[in-house]
Amino acid sequence: MYQTISVTRNPNPAIKPAADAKLGFGQIFTDHMFTMDYVEGKGWIEPRIVPYAPICLDPSAMVFHYGQAIFEGLKAYRQPDGSVALFRPRLNFERVNQSNARMVIPQVDPDFCVHALKTLLRLEADWVPSAPGTSLYIRPFIIATDPCLGVRPAHTYKFLIILSPSGVYYPKGIDPVDIYVENEYVRAVKGGTGFAKTPGNYAASLISQAKAYAAGFVQVLWLDGVHRRYIEEVGSMNVFFVIDGIVVTPRLNGSILPGITRRTVLELAATLGYQTEERQLDINELWADAKAGKVSEVFGSGTAAVISPVGKLKYGDDSITFNNGAIGQLSQLFYDTITGVQFGRQPDKLGWMEKI
Ligand SMILES: *Cc1c(COP(=O)(O)O)cnc(C)c1O
């Protein structure tokens, strides 16, 4: 049996956004959050659902100084029958433990976390939006809370889950984005924290994002930190190429985040009869293949966008447009199938969905 989750109801629930409101992303939060604390010697204690509110931390709390923290991102989807379902949620909490292990944060029980999330969602079910393409974004995270400036793993932590109704990712339909190959900064290196979902990776990537925006691009394609040659990710998504009809993505090598959408695309592609490859991908070979017309599609994969097609790629002074800047056939197929299953429009043949 799981530890009992106590519930303190919010006496002042907010007015929910109207059905046709523009929700944006991550700007509105629901009435309640889940939280529990870790105390060395006691483990994870006092799991509880409480009103959504600011949390009080000592200014010396370790997370502020040394960034010992991890986070996750997943969504709850309104189903045609009005119920609410999650997409492969256990994988997110298994990944919490992979991230925790790297950041020396104590392990959590993934089954208990899924149970806690479902308990929170049942209380907040009315916050799951119903307009086509909208969903409730879920952000679990863990922070080190010891009030101490010593550099060491903390003895106390806080785990929270907050919820945010979010709008359609592509309000005007899927529009392929322009990307440039980043050859100045790197996101992660082997032996570093690239495979962990930890805030510092994002802090380190902001400079490239700013550089990309200033140059008129939406995101960057990251190369490996040692050779600046092997393709890793695109923005904060995993990256796929369709080369000679084969669905290719960089092999997980320690500096690449093991995306759940990445795994889903690979499994789906195989199920649909496409050949897939996870391998080291040299940007120069990719460039030559693309010049020779062998690369028919490029796309990013991640929970927020699901599939984000790349229209144009710039590398140094050269640039290549893929599929005439339009979304490719396979990108569209993966997008339609995955979102179809998530929103209950298509049968869930591979058992990805979990009702709350
Ligand atoms: C979260 C994340 C992804 C995508 O993972 P999903 O589980 O598919 O959402 C890819 N790259 C980075 C750096 C990430 O943080």
PDBQT file of the ligand as one rigid body, heavy atoms in Angstrom, charges set to zero:
ROOT
HETATM    1  C1  LIG A 401      12.686  16.785 -22.218  1.00  0.00    +0.000 C 
HETATM    2  C2  LIG A 401      13.708  16.864 -23.288  1.00  0.00    +0.000 A 
HETATM    3  C3  LIG A 401      13.567  16.216 -24.532  1.00  0.00    +0.000 A 
HETATM    4  C4  LIG A 401      12.312  15.497 -24.962  1.00  0.00    +0.000 C 
HETATM    5  O1  LIG A 401      11.874  14.505 -24.113  1.00  0.00    +0.000 OA
HETATM    6  P1  LIG A 401      10.365  14.015 -24.166  1.00  0.00    +0.000 P 
HETATM    7  O2  LIG A 401      10.313  12.968 -23.116  1.00  0.00    +0.000 OA
HETATM    8  O3  LIG A 401      10.135  13.481 -25.529  1.00  0.00    +0.000 OA
HETATM    9  O4  LIG A 401       9.516  15.201 -23.884  1.00  0.00    +0.000 OA
HETATM   10  C5  LIG A 401      14.627  16.274 -25.424  1.00  0.00    +0.000 A 
HETATM   11  N1  LIG A 401      15.749  16.969 -25.143  1.00  0.00    +0.000 NA
HETATM   12  C6  LIG A 401      15.897  17.628 -23.976  1.00  0.00    +0.000 A 
HETATM   13  C7  LIG A 401      17.160  18.360 -23.727  1.00  0.00    +0.000 C 
HETATM   14  C8  LIG A 401      14.900  17.596 -23.014  1.00  0.00    +0.000 A 
HETATM   15  O5  LIG A 401      15.067  18.266 -21.872  1.00  0.00    +0.000 OA
ENDROOT
TORSDOF 0
